Amino acid sequence: MSIDTNIERFRRSMLISLLLISAVCGNAHAADINYQAEPVELVRQVSEELFERIDSHRAVYEQDQQQLEQMIREVFLPLLNERFSARLILGKHSRGLSDTQINDFADALMNQLLGSYASGLLEFESRDQVQVLPLRGDNSERMTRVQTRITLDSGEKAPVDYVLRKFDDRWQAFDVIVEGISYVATYRNQFNEEISADGFDQVLQRLQKGELQLEKANDDD
């Protein structure tokens, strides 16, 4: 299936950076976001904060990707449960792993993704490109799907869904789905093959060194 280049650009940039954000920034919070909000409001606030910061500091981010990556971590880290996502991606291979191993895997994966794709965010020029829709269908504290629509340069609208779960007293996202393609499922398939062939420790070392090329979500399209 042919994929619009604008959709692919968005996948490579904004969405992939949402998953498994590393804990480099600790518990830093973006000042204007209420991370205790309900799912739709939470996604709306995070999207608006992201675009506001890009609009205000675009020239700086264009010259300094480290500051751009730091901003992404600060805004999105509290939204995500990166360790839960990592366990889902590892699937059966997470059995018997220590918390440290899970954390190392989550950090290494996100560091590589963020370093590769963060600059693509700068190609989106307006907060008006993101529309957060009301909740639909059956949702629960175990899984709630917040739908958004991203207006591309061509005028087309790309469906983007954030899958959230209630952890203790607040909602956090653990997957992002673009046009029916789940990032958790994409990387679960890849890492299942890699770990089955080489073992977890070797795959983790390759990922940490940047030697493992990650698949894109549309490789089979």
Rosetta constraint file for C-alpha pairs under 8 A:
AtomPair CA 1 CA 221 HARMONIC 4.82 0.50
AtomPair CA 2 CA 221 HARMONIC 6.82 0.50
AtomPair CA 3 CA 7 HARMONIC 6.91 0.50
AtomPair CA 3 CA 8 HARMONIC 6.73 0.50
AtomPair CA 3 CA 218 HARMONIC 7.89 0.50
AtomPair CA 3 CA 221 HARMONIC 7.56 0.50
AtomPair CA 4 CA 8 HARMONIC 6.42 0.50
AtomPair CA 5 CA 9 HARMONIC 6.05 0.50
AtomPair CA 6 CA 10 HARMONIC 6.25 0.50
AtomPair CA 6 CA 152 HARMONIC 6.30 0.50
AtomPair CA 6 CA 153 HARMONIC 7.06 0.50
AtomPair CA 6 CA 154 HARMONIC 7.80 0.50
AtomPair CA 7 CA 11 HARMONIC 6.21 0.50
AtomPair CA 7 CA 152 HARMONIC 7.26 0.50
AtomPair CA 7 CA 158 HARMONIC 6.76 0.50
AtomPair CA 8 CA 12 HARMONIC 6.17 0.50
AtomPair CA 9 CA 13 HARMONIC 6.31 0.50
AtomPair CA 9 CA 120 HARMONIC 6.87 0.50
AtomPair CA 10 CA 14 HARMONIC 5.85 0.50
AtomPair CA 10 CA 15 HARMONIC 6.89 0.50
AtomPair CA 10 CA 120 HARMONIC 7.30 0.50
AtomPair CA 10 CA 121 HARMONIC 7.56 0.50
AtomPair CA 11 CA 15 HARMONIC 5.31 0.50
AtomPair CA 11 CA 16 HARMONIC 6.18 0.50
AtomPair CA 11 CA 178 HARMONIC 7.37 0.50
AtomPair CA 11 CA 217 HARMONIC 7.97 0.50
AtomPair CA 12 CA 16 HARMONIC 5.85 0.50
AtomPair CA 12 CA 117 HARMONIC 5.79 0.50
AtomPair CA 12 CA 120 HARMONIC 7.01 0.50
AtomPair CA 12 CA 216 HARMONIC 7.80 0.50
AtomPair CA 13 CA 17 HARMONIC 6.42 0.50
AtomPair CA 13 CA 117 HARMONIC 4.86 0.50
AtomPair CA 13 CA 118 HARMONIC 5.56 0.50
AtomPair CA 13 CA 119 HARMONIC 6.97 0.50
AtomPair CA 13 CA 120 HARMONIC 4.60 0.50
AtomPair CA 13 CA 121 HARMONIC 5.34 0.50
AtomPair CA 14 CA 18 HARMONIC 6.76 0.50
AtomPair CA 14 CA 117 HARMONIC 7.92 0.50
AtomPair CA 14 CA 118 HARMONIC 7.18 0.50
AtomPair CA 14 CA 120 HARMONIC 7.19 0.50
AtomPair CA 14 CA 121 HARMONIC 5.63 0.50
AtomPair CA 15 CA 19 HARMONIC 7.36 0.50
AtomPair CA 15 CA 176 HARMONIC 6.75 0.50
AtomPair CA 16 CA 113 HARMONIC 6.83 0.50
AtomPair CA 16 CA 114 HARMONIC 7.67 0.50
AtomPair CA 16 CA 117 HARMONIC 7.63 0.50
AtomPair CA 16 CA 183 HARMONIC 7.48 0.50
AtomPair CA 17 CA 21 HARMONIC 7.02 0.50
AtomPair CA 17 CA 72 HARMONIC 7.77 0.50
AtomPair CA 17 CA 110 HARMONIC 7.24 0.50
AtomPair CA 17 CA 113 HARMONIC 6.47 0.50
AtomPair CA 17 CA 114 HARMONIC 5.44 0.50
AtomPair CA 17 CA 117 HARMONIC 7.22 0.50
AtomPair CA 17 CA 118 HARMONIC 6.79 0.50
AtomPair CA 18 CA 76 HARMONIC 6.64 0.50
AtomPair CA 18 CA 80 HARMONIC 7.60 0.50
AtomPair CA 18 CA 176 HARMONIC 7.63 0.50
AtomPair CA 19 CA 80 HARMONIC 7.31 0.50
AtomPair CA 19 CA 82 HARMONIC 6.60 0.50
AtomPair CA 19 CA 85 HARMONIC 7.42 0.50
AtomPair CA 19 CA 110 HARMONIC 7.07 0.50
AtomPair CA 19 CA 174 HARMONIC 6.92 0.50
AtomPair CA 19 CA 175 HARMONIC 6.64 0.50
AtomPair CA 19 CA 176 HARMONIC 7.39 0.50
AtomPair CA 19 CA 183 HARMONIC 7.93 0.50
AtomPair CA 20 CA 80 HARMONIC 7.29 0.50
AtomPair CA 20 CA 81 HARMONIC 7.31 0.50
AtomPair CA 20 CA 82 HARMONIC 4.06 0.50
AtomPair CA 20 CA 83 HARMONIC 7.00 0.50
AtomPair CA 20 CA 85 HARMONIC 6.42 0.50
AtomPair CA 20 CA 86 HARMONIC 6.78 0.50
AtomPair CA 20 CA 106 HARMONIC 5.70 0.50
AtomPair CA 20 CA 107 HARMONIC 7.09 0.50
AtomPair CA 20 CA 109 HARMONIC 7.21 0.50
AtomPair CA 20 CA 110 HARMONIC 5.41 0.50
AtomPair CA 20 CA 174 HARMONIC 7.94 0.50
AtomPair CA 21 CA 73 HARMONIC 6.47 0.50
AtomPair CA 21 CA 76 HARMONIC 7.46 0.50
AtomPair CA 21 CA 77 HARMONIC 5.89 0.50
AtomPair CA 21 CA 80 HARMONIC 7.35 0.50
AtomPair CA 21 CA 82 HARMONIC 6.03 0.50
AtomPair CA 21 CA 106 HARMONIC 7.58 0.50
AtomPair CA 21 CA 107 HARMONIC 6.98 0.50
AtomPair CA 21 CA 110 HARMONIC 5.40 0.50
AtomPair CA 21 CA 111 HARMONIC 7.64 0.50
AtomPair CA 22 CA 73 HARMONIC 7.53 0.50
AtomPair CA 22 CA 77 HARMONIC 7.60 0.50
AtomPair CA 22 CA 82 HARMONIC 7.38 0.50
AtomPair CA 22 CA 106 HARMONIC 6.64 0.50
AtomPair CA 22 CA 107 HARMONIC 4.52 0.50
AtomPair CA 22 CA 108 HARMONIC 7.77 0.50
AtomPair CA 22 CA 110 HARMONIC 5.90 0.50
AtomPair CA 22 CA 111 HARMONIC 6.70 0.50
AtomPair CA 23 CA 27 HARMONIC 7.92 0.50
AtomPair CA 23 CA 77 HARMONIC 7.44 0.50
AtomPair CA 23 CA 107 HARMONIC 7.04 0.50
AtomPair CA 24 CA 73 HARMONIC 7.94 0.50
AtomPair CA 25 CA 70 HARMONIC 7.80 0.50
AtomPair CA 25 CA 73 HARMONIC 6.77 0.50
AtomPair CA 25 CA 74 HARMONIC 6.67 0.50
AtomPair CA 27 CA 77 HARMONIC 7.80 0.50
AtomPair CA 27 CA 78 HARMONIC 7.10 0.50
AtomPair CA 28 CA 74 HARMONIC 5.76 0.50
AtomPair CA 28 CA 77 HARMONIC 7.80 0.50
AtomPair CA 28 CA 78 HARMONIC 7.59 0.50
AtomPair CA 29 CA 33 HARMONIC 7.69 0.50
AtomPair CA 29 CA 74 HARMONIC 5.89 0.50
AtomPair CA 29 CA 75 HARMONIC 6.54 0.50
AtomPair CA 29 CA 77 HARMONIC 7.83 0.50
AtomPair CA 29 CA 78 HARMONIC 6.52 0.50
AtomPair CA 30 CA 49 HARMONIC 7.94 0.50
AtomPair CA 30 CA 74 HARMONIC 5.96 0.50
AtomPair CA 30 CA 75 HARMONIC 5.15 0.50
AtomPair CA 32 CA 49 HARMONIC 7.37 0.50
AtomPair CA 33 CA 42 HARMONIC 7.63 0.50
AtomPair CA 33 CA 45 HARMONIC 5.88 0.50
AtomPair CA 33 CA 46 HARMONIC 6.59 0.50
AtomPair CA 33 CA 49 HARMONIC 7.45 0.50
AtomPair CA 34 CA 42 HARMONIC 6.99 0.50
AtomPair CA 34 CA 45 HARMONIC 7.64 0.50
AtomPair CA 35 CA 42 HARMONIC 6.39 0.50
AtomPair CA 35 CA 78 HARMONIC 6.90 0.50
AtomPair CA 35 CA 79 HARMONIC 6.76 0.50
AtomPair CA 35 CA 170 HARMONIC 7.26 0.50
AtomPair CA 35 CA 171 HARMONIC 7.77 0.50
AtomPair CA 36 CA 42 HARMONIC 7.71 0.50
AtomPair CA 36 CA 169 HARMONIC 7.65 0.50
AtomPair CA 36 CA 170 HARMONIC 5.39 0.50
AtomPair CA 36 CA 171 HARMONIC 7.10 0.50
AtomPair CA 37 CA 41 HARMONIC 6.06 0.50
AtomPair CA 37 CA 42 HARMONIC 5.27 0.50
AtomPair CA 37 CA 170 HARMONIC 7.53 0.50
AtomPair CA 37 CA 171 HARMONIC 7.65 0.50
AtomPair CA 38 CA 42 HARMONIC 5.87 0.50
AtomPair CA 38 CA 171 HARMONIC 6.99 0.50
AtomPair CA 39 CA 43 HARMONIC 6.19 0.50
AtomPair CA 39 CA 144 HARMONIC 7.65 0.50
AtomPair CA 39 CA 146 HARMONIC 6.81 0.50
AtomPair CA 39 CA 164 HARMONIC 7.23 0.50
AtomPair CA 39 CA 171 HARMONIC 6.47 0.50
AtomPair CA 40 CA 44 HARMONIC 6.20 0.50
AtomPair CA 40 CA 132 HARMONIC 7.03 0.50
AtomPair CA 40 CA 133 HARMONIC 7.50 0.50
AtomPair CA 40 CA 134 HARMONIC 6.82 0.50
AtomPair CA 40 CA 135 HARMONIC 7.10 0.50
AtomPair CA 40 CA 146 HARMONIC 6.08 0.50
AtomPair CA 41 CA 45 HARMONIC 6.10 0.50
AtomPair CA 42 CA 46 HARMONIC 6.23 0.50
AtomPair CA 43 CA 47 HARMONIC 6.12 0.50
AtomPair CA 43 CA 132 HARMONIC 7.42 0.50
AtomPair CA 43 CA 146 HARMONIC 7.65 0.50
AtomPair CA 44 CA 48 HARMONIC 6.18 0.50
AtomPair CA 44 CA 132 HARMONIC 6.11 0.50
AtomPair CA 45 CA 49 HARMONIC 6.06 0.50
AtomPair CA 46 CA 50 HARMONIC 6.15 0.50
AtomPair CA 46 CA 75 HARMONIC 6.75 0.50
AtomPair CA 46 CA 76 HARMONIC 7.14 0.50
AtomPair CA 47 CA 51 HARMONIC 6.42 0.50
AtomPair CA 47 CA 127 HARMONIC 7.55 0.50
AtomPair CA 47 CA 130 HARMONIC 7.39 0.50
AtomPair CA 48 CA 52 HARMONIC 6.00 0.50
AtomPair CA 48 CA 127 HARMONIC 6.27 0.50
AtomPair CA 49 CA 53 HARMONIC 6.19 0.50
AtomPair CA 49 CA 75 HARMONIC 7.34 0.50
AtomPair CA 50 CA 54 HARMONIC 6.33 0.50
AtomPair CA 50 CA 72 HARMONIC 7.54 0.50
AtomPair CA 50 CA 75 HARMONIC 6.87 0.50
AtomPair CA 51 CA 55 HARMONIC 5.95 0.50
AtomPair CA 51 CA 125 HARMONIC 7.88 0.50
AtomPair CA 51 CA 126 HARMONIC 6.71 0.50
AtomPair CA 51 CA 127 HARMONIC 5.35 0.50
AtomPair CA 52 CA 56 HARMONIC 6.11 0.50
AtomPair CA 52 CA 127 HARMONIC 7.39 0.50
AtomPair CA 53 CA 57 HARMONIC 5.97 0.50
AtomPair CA 53 CA 58 HARMONIC 7.78 0.50
AtomPair CA 54 CA 58 HARMONIC 5.03 0.50
AtomPair CA 54 CA 61 HARMONIC 7.66 0.50
AtomPair CA 54 CA 122 HARMONIC 7.09 0.50
AtomPair CA 55 CA 125 HARMONIC 7.31 0.50
AtomPair CA 55 CA 126 HARMONIC 7.66 0.50
AtomPair CA 57 CA 61 HARMONIC 6.27 0.50
AtomPair CA 58 CA 62 HARMONIC 6.06 0.50
AtomPair CA 58 CA 122 HARMONIC 7.08 0.50
AtomPair CA 59 CA 63 HARMONIC 6.55 0.50
AtomPair CA 60 CA 64 HARMONIC 6.03 0.50
AtomPair CA 60 CA 67 HARMONIC 7.83 0.50
AtomPair CA 61 CA 65 HARMONIC 5.71 0.50
AtomPair CA 61 CA 66 HARMONIC 7.98 0.50
AtomPair CA 61 CA 67 HARMONIC 6.21 0.50
AtomPair CA 61 CA 68 HARMONIC 5.13 0.50
AtomPair CA 61 CA 122 HARMONIC 7.97 0.50
AtomPair CA 62 CA 119 HARMONIC 7.55 0.50
AtomPair CA 62 CA 122 HARMONIC 7.46 0.50
AtomPair CA 64 CA 68 HARMONIC 6.73 0.50
AtomPair CA 65 CA 69 HARMONIC 6.10 0.50
AtomPair CA 65 CA 118 HARMONIC 7.52 0.50
AtomPair CA 65 CA 119 HARMONIC 6.77 0.50
AtomPair CA 66 CA 70 HARMONIC 6.10 0.50
AtomPair CA 67 CA 71 HARMONIC 6.17 0.50
AtomPair CA 68 CA 72 HARMONIC 6.35 0.50
AtomPair CA 68 CA 118 HARMONIC 7.10 0.50
AtomPair CA 68 CA 119 HARMONIC 7.53 0.50
AtomPair CA 69 CA 73 HARMONIC 6.24 0.50
AtomPair CA 69 CA 114 HARMONIC 6.85 0.50
AtomPair CA 69 CA 115 HARMONIC 7.48 0.50
AtomPair CA 69 CA 118 HARMONIC 6.36 0.50
AtomPair CA 70 CA 74 HARMONIC 6.17 0.50
AtomPair CA 71 CA 75 HARMONIC 6.17 0.50
AtomPair CA 72 CA 76 HARMONIC 5.92 0.50
AtomPair CA 72 CA 77 HARMONIC 7.86 0.50
AtomPair CA 73 CA 77 HARMONIC 5.28 0.50
AtomPair CA 74 CA 78 HARMONIC 7.68 0.50
AtomPair CA 75 CA 79 HARMONIC 7.82 0.50
AtomPair CA 76 CA 80 HARMONIC 6.59 0.50
AtomPair CA 77 CA 81 HARMONIC 8.00 0.50
AtomPair CA 78 CA 172 HARMONIC 7.65 0.50
AtomPair CA 79 CA 171 HARMONIC 7.48 0.50
AtomPair CA 79 CA 172 HARMONIC 5.07 0.50
AtomPair CA 79 CA 173 HARMONIC 6.14 0.50
AtomPair CA 80 CA 172 HARMONIC 4.87 0.50
AtomPair CA 80 CA 173 HARMONIC 4.78 0.50
AtomPair CA 80 CA 174 HARMONIC 6.11 0.50
AtomPair CA 81 CA 85 HARMONIC 6.55 0.50
AtomPair CA 81 CA 172 HARMONIC 5.71 0.50
AtomPair CA 81 CA 173 HARMONIC 6.15 0.50
AtomPair CA 81 CA 174 HARMONIC 5.75 0.50
AtomPair CA 82 CA 86 HARMONIC 6.17 0.50
AtomPair CA 82 CA 106 HARMONIC 6.66 0.50
AtomPair CA 82 CA 174 HARMONIC 6.65 0.50
AtomPair CA 83 CA 87 HARMONIC 6.33 0.50
AtomPair CA 83 CA 102 HARMONIC 6.90 0.50
AtomPair CA 83 CA 103 HARMONIC 6.51 0.50
AtomPair CA 83 CA 106 HARMONIC 6.44 0.50
AtomPair CA 84 CA 88 HARMONIC 6.39 0.50
AtomPair CA 84 CA 174 HARMONIC 6.69 0.50
AtomPair CA 85 CA 89 HARMONIC 6.21 0.50
AtomPair CA 85 CA 174 HARMONIC 5.12 0.50
AtomPair CA 85 CA 175 HARMONIC 6.90 0.50
AtomPair CA 85 CA 184 HARMONIC 6.95 0.50
AtomPair CA 86 CA 90 HARMONIC 6.13 0.50
AtomPair CA 86 CA 102 HARMONIC 6.75 0.50
AtomPair CA 86 CA 105 HARMONIC 7.20 0.50
AtomPair CA 86 CA 106 HARMONIC 5.50 0.50
AtomPair CA 87 CA 91 HARMONIC 5.97 0.50
AtomPair CA 87 CA 94 HARMONIC 5.95 0.50
AtomPair CA 87 CA 102 HARMONIC 7.07 0.50
AtomPair CA 88 CA 184 HARMONIC 6.85 0.50
AtomPair CA 88 CA 188 HARMONIC 7.26 0.50
AtomPair CA 89 CA 184 HARMONIC 5.47 0.50
AtomPair CA 89 CA 185 HARMONIC 6.84 0.50
AtomPair CA 89 CA 187 HARMONIC 6.00 0.50
AtomPair CA 89 CA 188 HARMONIC 4.22 0.50
AtomPair CA 89 CA 191 HARMONIC 7.44 0.50
AtomPair CA 90 CA 94 HARMONIC 5.34 0.50
AtomPair CA 90 CA 188 HARMONIC 5.92 0.50
AtomPair CA 90 CA 191 HARMONIC 6.73 0.50
AtomPair CA 90 CA 192 HARMONIC 6.96 0.50
AtomPair CA 91 CA 95 HARMONIC 7.92 0.50
AtomPair CA 91 CA 188 HARMONIC 6.84 0.50
AtomPair CA 91 CA 192 HARMONIC 7.78 0.50
AtomPair CA 93 CA 97 HARMONIC 7.86 0.50
AtomPair CA 93 CA 192 HARMONIC 7.46 0.50
AtomPair CA 93 CA 195 HARMONIC 7.51 0.50
AtomPair CA 93 CA 200 HARMONIC 7.55 0.50
AtomPair CA 94 CA 102 HARMONIC 7.43 0.50
AtomPair CA 97 CA 101 HARMONIC 6.02 0.50
AtomPair CA 97 CA 102 HARMONIC 6.73 0.50
AtomPair CA 98 CA 102 HARMONIC 6.43 0.50
AtomPair CA 99 CA 103 HARMONIC 6.08 0.50
AtomPair CA 100 CA 104 HARMONIC 6.05 0.50
AtomPair CA 101 CA 105 HARMONIC 6.17 0.50
AtomPair CA 102 CA 106 HARMONIC 6.23 0.50
AtomPair CA 103 CA 107 HARMONIC 6.11 0.50
AtomPair CA 104 CA 108 HARMONIC 6.04 0.50
AtomPair CA 104 CA 204 HARMONIC 7.87 0.50
AtomPair CA 105 CA 109 HARMONIC 6.08 0.50
AtomPair CA 105 CA 204 HARMONIC 6.21 0.50
AtomPair CA 106 CA 110 HARMONIC 6.26 0.50
AtomPair CA 107 CA 111 HARMONIC 5.96 0.50
AtomPair CA 108 CA 112 HARMONIC 6.31 0.50
AtomPair CA 108 CA 204 HARMONIC 7.66 0.50
AtomPair CA 108 CA 207 HARMONIC 6.11 0.50
AtomPair CA 108 CA 208 HARMONIC 5.10 0.50
AtomPair CA 109 CA 113 HARMONIC 6.34 0.50
AtomPair CA 109 CA 207 HARMONIC 6.67 0.50
AtomPair CA 109 CA 208 HARMONIC 7.63 0.50
AtomPair CA 110 CA 114 HARMONIC 5.78 0.50
AtomPair CA 111 CA 115 HARMONIC 5.95 0.50
AtomPair CA 112 CA 116 HARMONIC 6.20 0.50
AtomPair CA 112 CA 207 HARMONIC 7.74 0.50
AtomPair CA 112 CA 208 HARMONIC 7.93 0.50
AtomPair CA 112 CA 210 HARMONIC 6.66 0.50
AtomPair CA 113 CA 117 HARMONIC 6.08 0.50
AtomPair CA 113 CA 118 HARMONIC 7.94 0.50
AtomPair CA 114 CA 118 HARMONIC 5.27 0.50
AtomPair CA 117 CA 121 HARMONIC 7.86 0.50
AtomPair CA 119 CA 123 HARMONIC 7.92 0.50
AtomPair CA 120 CA 124 HARMONIC 7.93 0.50
AtomPair CA 124 CA 129 HARMONIC 7.77 0.50
AtomPair CA 125 CA 129 HARMONIC 7.98 0.50
AtomPair CA 128 CA 151 HARMONIC 7.97 0.50
AtomPair CA 129 CA 149 HARMONIC 7.91 0.50
AtomPair CA 129 CA 150 HARMONIC 5.35 0.50
AtomPair CA 129 CA 151 HARMONIC 4.70 0.50
AtomPair CA 129 CA 152 HARMONIC 7.06 0.50
AtomPair CA 130 CA 148 HARMONIC 6.79 0.50
AtomPair CA 130 CA 149 HARMONIC 5.89 0.50
AtomPair CA 130 CA 150 HARMONIC 4.79 0.50
AtomPair CA 130 CA 151 HARMONIC 6.55 0.50
AtomPair CA 131 CA 148 HARMONIC 5.38 0.50
AtomPair CA 131 CA 149 HARMONIC 5.13 0.50
AtomPair CA 131 CA 150 HARMONIC 6.47 0.50
AtomPair CA 132 CA 146 HARMONIC 7.60 0.50
AtomPair CA 132 CA 147 HARMONIC 6.26 0.50
AtomPair CA 132 CA 148 HARMONIC 4.38 0.50
AtomPair CA 132 CA 149 HARMONIC 6.64 0.50
AtomPair CA 133 CA 146 HARMONIC 7.16 0.50
AtomPair CA 133 CA 147 HARMONIC 5.55 0.50
AtomPair CA 133 CA 148 HARMONIC 5.57 0.50
AtomPair CA 133 CA 149 HARMONIC 7.69 0.50
AtomPair CA 134 CA 146 HARMONIC 7.61 0.50
AtomPair CA 134 CA 147 HARMONIC 7.55 0.50
AtomPair CA 135 CA 145 HARMONIC 7.39 0.50
AtomPair CA 135 CA 146 HARMONIC 6.18 0.50
AtomPair CA 135 CA 147 HARMONIC 7.28 0.50
AtomPair CA 138 CA 144 HARMONIC 7.90 0.50
AtomPair CA 139 CA 143 HARMONIC 6.05 0.50
AtomPair CA 139 CA 144 HARMONIC 4.66 0.50
AtomPair CA 139 CA 145 HARMONIC 6.92 0.50
AtomPair CA 140 CA 144 HARMONIC 5.63 0.50
AtomPair CA 140 CA 165 HARMONIC 7.95 0.50
AtomPair CA 141 CA 165 HARMONIC 5.57 0.50
AtomPair CA 141 CA 166 HARMONIC 5.08 0.50
AtomPair CA 142 CA 164 HARMONIC 7.74 0.50
AtomPair CA 142 CA 165 HARMONIC 4.90 0.50
AtomPair CA 142 CA 166 HARMONIC 6.22 0.50
AtomPair CA 143 CA 163 HARMONIC 6.54 0.50
AtomPair CA 143 CA 164 HARMONIC 5.66 0.50
AtomPair CA 143 CA 165 HARMONIC 4.90 0.50
AtomPair CA 143 CA 166 HARMONIC 7.76 0.50
AtomPair CA 144 CA 163 HARMONIC 5.72 0.50
AtomPair CA 144 CA 164 HARMONIC 5.14 0.50
AtomPair CA 144 CA 165 HARMONIC 6.22 0.50
AtomPair CA 145 CA 161 HARMONIC 6.26 0.50
AtomPair CA 145 CA 162 HARMONIC 5.65 0.50
AtomPair CA 145 CA 163 HARMONIC 4.54 0.50
AtomPair CA 145 CA 164 HARMONIC 6.25 0.50
AtomPair CA 146 CA 161 HARMONIC 5.49 0.50
AtomPair CA 146 CA 162 HARMONIC 5.12 0.50
AtomPair CA 146 CA 163 HARMONIC 6.40 0.50
AtomPair CA 146 CA 164 HARMONIC 7.65 0.50
AtomPair CA 147 CA 159 HARMONIC 7.13 0.50
AtomPair CA 147 CA 160 HARMONIC 6.00 0.50
AtomPair CA 147 CA 161 HARMONIC 4.41 0.50
AtomPair CA 147 CA 162 HARMONIC 6.47 0.50
AtomPair CA 148 CA 159 HARMONIC 6.04 0.50
AtomPair CA 148 CA 160 HARMONIC 5.15 0.50
AtomPair CA 148 CA 161 HARMONIC 5.94 0.50
AtomPair CA 148 CA 162 HARMONIC 7.99 0.50
AtomPair CA 149 CA 157 HARMONIC 5.70 0.50
AtomPair CA 149 CA 158 HARMONIC 5.48 0.50
AtomPair CA 149 CA 159 HARMONIC 4.80 0.50
AtomPair CA 149 CA 160 HARMONIC 5.92 0.50
AtomPair CA 150 CA 157 HARMONIC 5.24 0.50
AtomPair CA 150 CA 158 HARMONIC 5.01 0.50
AtomPair CA 150 CA 159 HARMONIC 6.55 0.50
AtomPair CA 150 CA 160 HARMONIC 7.12 0.50
AtomPair CA 151 CA 155 HARMONIC 5.86 0.50
AtomPair CA 151 CA 156 HARMONIC 5.77 0.50
AtomPair CA 151 CA 157 HARMONIC 4.52 0.50
AtomPair CA 151 CA 158 HARMONIC 6.49 0.50
AtomPair CA 152 CA 156 HARMONIC 5.47 0.50
AtomPair CA 152 CA 157 HARMONIC 6.15 0.50
AtomPair CA 152 CA 158 HARMONIC 7.21 0.50
AtomPair CA 158 CA 178 HARMONIC 7.45 0.50
AtomPair CA 158 CA 179 HARMONIC 6.90 0.50
AtomPair CA 159 CA 178 HARMONIC 5.95 0.50
AtomPair CA 159 CA 179 HARMONIC 5.51 0.50
AtomPair CA 160 CA 176 HARMONIC 7.13 0.50
AtomPair CA 160 CA 177 HARMONIC 5.71 0.50
AtomPair CA 160 CA 178 HARMONIC 4.60 0.50
AtomPair CA 160 CA 179 HARMONIC 6.55 0.50
AtomPair CA 161 CA 176 HARMONIC 5.73 0.50
AtomPair CA 161 CA 177 HARMONIC 4.99 0.50
AtomPair CA 161 CA 178 HARMONIC 6.44 0.50
AtomPair CA 162 CA 173 HARMONIC 6.43 0.50
AtomPair CA 162 CA 174 HARMONIC 7.83 0.50
AtomPair CA 162 CA 175 HARMONIC 6.12 0.50
AtomPair CA 162 CA 176 HARMONIC 4.73 0.50
AtomPair CA 162 CA 177 HARMONIC 6.46 0.50
AtomPair CA 163 CA 173 HARMONIC 5.48 0.50
AtomPair CA 163 CA 174 HARMONIC 6.06 0.50
AtomPair CA 163 CA 175 HARMONIC 5.19 0.50
AtomPair CA 163 CA 176 HARMONIC 6.13 0.50
AtomPair CA 163 CA 177 HARMONIC 7.76 0.50
AtomPair CA 164 CA 171 HARMONIC 6.24 0.50
AtomPair CA 164 CA 172 HARMONIC 5.24 0.50
AtomPair CA 164 CA 173 HARMONIC 4.00 0.50
AtomPair CA 164 CA 174 HARMONIC 5.95 0.50
AtomPair CA 164 CA 175 HARMONIC 7.34 0.50
AtomPair CA 165 CA 171 HARMONIC 5.57 0.50
AtomPair CA 165 CA 172 HARMONIC 5.66 0.50
AtomPair CA 165 CA 173 HARMONIC 6.35 0.50
AtomPair CA 165 CA 174 HARMONIC 7.40 0.50
AtomPair CA 166 CA 170 HARMONIC 5.49 0.50
AtomPair CA 166 CA 171 HARMONIC 4.31 0.50
AtomPair CA 166 CA 172 HARMONIC 6.30 0.50
AtomPair CA 167 CA 171 HARMONIC 6.05 0.50
AtomPair CA 167 CA 172 HARMONIC 6.83 0.50
AtomPair CA 175 CA 182 HARMONIC 6.85 0.50
AtomPair CA 175 CA 183 HARMONIC 6.53 0.50
AtomPair CA 175 CA 184 HARMONIC 6.00 0.50
AtomPair CA 176 CA 182 HARMONIC 5.96 0.50
AtomPair CA 176 CA 183 HARMONIC 6.12 0.50
AtomPair CA 176 CA 184 HARMONIC 7.69 0.50
AtomPair CA 177 CA 181 HARMONIC 5.13 0.50
AtomPair CA 177 CA 182 HARMONIC 4.38 0.50
AtomPair CA 177 CA 183 HARMONIC 6.51 0.50
AtomPair CA 178 CA 182 HARMONIC 6.69 0.50
AtomPair CA 181 CA 185 HARMONIC 7.89 0.50
AtomPair CA 181 CA 186 HARMONIC 7.63 0.50
AtomPair CA 181 CA 217 HARMONIC 6.57 0.50
AtomPair CA 181 CA 218 HARMONIC 7.74 0.50
AtomPair CA 182 CA 186 HARMONIC 6.16 0.50
AtomPair CA 182 CA 217 HARMONIC 7.49 0.50
AtomPair CA 183 CA 187 HARMONIC 6.20 0.50
AtomPair CA 183 CA 217 HARMONIC 6.45 0.50
AtomPair CA 184 CA 188 HARMONIC 5.96 0.50
AtomPair CA 185 CA 189 HARMONIC 6.23 0.50
AtomPair CA 186 CA 190 HARMONIC 6.59 0.50
AtomPair CA 186 CA 215 HARMONIC 7.62 0.50
AtomPair CA 186 CA 216 HARMONIC 7.79 0.50
AtomPair CA 186 CA 217 HARMONIC 5.90 0.50
AtomPair CA 187 CA 191 HARMONIC 5.94 0.50
AtomPair CA 187 CA 214 HARMONIC 7.90 0.50
AtomPair CA 187 CA 215 HARMONIC 7.31 0.50
AtomPair CA 188 CA 192 HARMONIC 5.86 0.50
AtomPair CA 189 CA 193 HARMONIC 6.60 0.50
AtomPair CA 190 CA 194 HARMONIC 6.35 0.50
AtomPair CA 190 CA 214 HARMONIC 7.95 0.50
AtomPair CA 190 CA 215 HARMONIC 7.20 0.50
AtomPair CA 191 CA 195 HARMONIC 5.75 0.50
AtomPair CA 192 CA 196 HARMONIC 5.88 0.50
AtomPair CA 193 CA 197 HARMONIC 6.21 0.50
AtomPair CA 194 CA 198 HARMONIC 6.06 0.50
AtomPair CA 194 CA 199 HARMONIC 7.42 0.50
AtomPair CA 194 CA 203 HARMONIC 6.70 0.50
AtomPair CA 195 CA 199 HARMONIC 4.45 0.50
AtomPair CA 195 CA 200 HARMONIC 5.16 0.50
AtomPair CA 195 CA 203 HARMONIC 6.24 0.50
AtomPair CA 198 CA 202 HARMONIC 6.19 0.50
AtomPair CA 198 CA 203 HARMONIC 6.58 0.50
AtomPair CA 199 CA 203 HARMONIC 6.40 0.50
AtomPair CA 200 CA 204 HARMONIC 6.03 0.50
AtomPair CA 201 CA 205 HARMONIC 6.25 0.50
AtomPair CA 202 CA 206 HARMONIC 6.31 0.50
AtomPair CA 203 CA 207 HARMONIC 6.14 0.50
AtomPair CA 203 CA 212 HARMONIC 7.71 0.50
AtomPair CA 204 CA 208 HARMONIC 6.08 0.50
AtomPair CA 205 CA 209 HARMONIC 6.21 0.50
AtomPair CA 206 CA 210 HARMONIC 6.12 0.50
AtomPair CA 206 CA 211 HARMONIC 4.89 0.50
AtomPair CA 206 CA 212 HARMONIC 5.47 0.50
AtomPair CA 207 CA 211 HARMONIC 5.92 0.50
AtomPair CA 207 CA 212 HARMONIC 5.21 0.50
AtomPair CA 215 CA 219 HARMONIC 6.74 0.50
